[in-house]
């Protein structure tokens, strides 16, 4: 983890997350990997994610990959959100960010309505963001860039929110 930016994961931590994601979504995933993915997909909030052995095992590996740096509680919550959400990502499309996946060219028939998107941007805390994104991922078919999701959720702040607002394709005549 970067010592100067608590909102950014180290390259080693990102690599560990990507390796784990590839393992749980592999065609040849072990019974344990499939069970871990299923358990995490059922977790309805951050507490449920953090209390799973699947998350705790991965969390320990990520901390070790980050040279054992102590994480603040907000970083732990954001990591739980990232892991819980990655269990719902079915396909890694490197160049597709979440706001791009939530909208279509020209904003017509967006998978995620402008109202839902605005509510997502207004999430008051990490748990609310997790719950909202957990409900949103099926609307986009679970197809998004794994690292994009990881970076944006772990680094969630006003800058990310503004970037998302610019990246989302707002319809010309929104119905809601």
C-alpha positions, 0 to 999 in steps of 0.5 A: 500500500502506498504510504503517501496515499491511503486511497490507493492499493499497492501494485502487489495488492492489486495483483493478489486481488486479480489473481484471486478473482481469476481463481474464483471465476476460472472454468476449472475453479476448485470446490473451495474457490466456487464455495468462496465465490458463492458465499461472498455473492450472498453477503448482503453488506460489509459486515457479512463480507468481513465475517466470511472465512473466504474474505479473511483468508484473502484479506490476510494475503493482501495485507502480506502482499502489502508488506504487512502495513496496518490498514485503517478501518476505512481501508478495511471496509473498502477492501471488504467492499471490493472483494464482495463486489468482485465476486459479482463480476463475471467478466473482466473487460479491462477498458470498461469503467463502471460508469461506462458499463452503466450507460450506453452511447447517447444515454438511450436505454441505459442499463442503470437509470439516471436516478439510480446512478445519482443515488449511487453517487450520493452513497453516504458511506462505504456500506451504502456504496457496496449495497448499491453497486451490488444491486447494480452489477447484475444490471450490467451483466457483471461485465466491468474492468476488475482493476477499474472497479477495485481502484474506484471503490477503494479510492472512492472520494469526490474526485472519483464521483465527479469522474463518474458523473462525466463518464456516465452517458446522461440521456438527453431527455431523462424519464427519471 
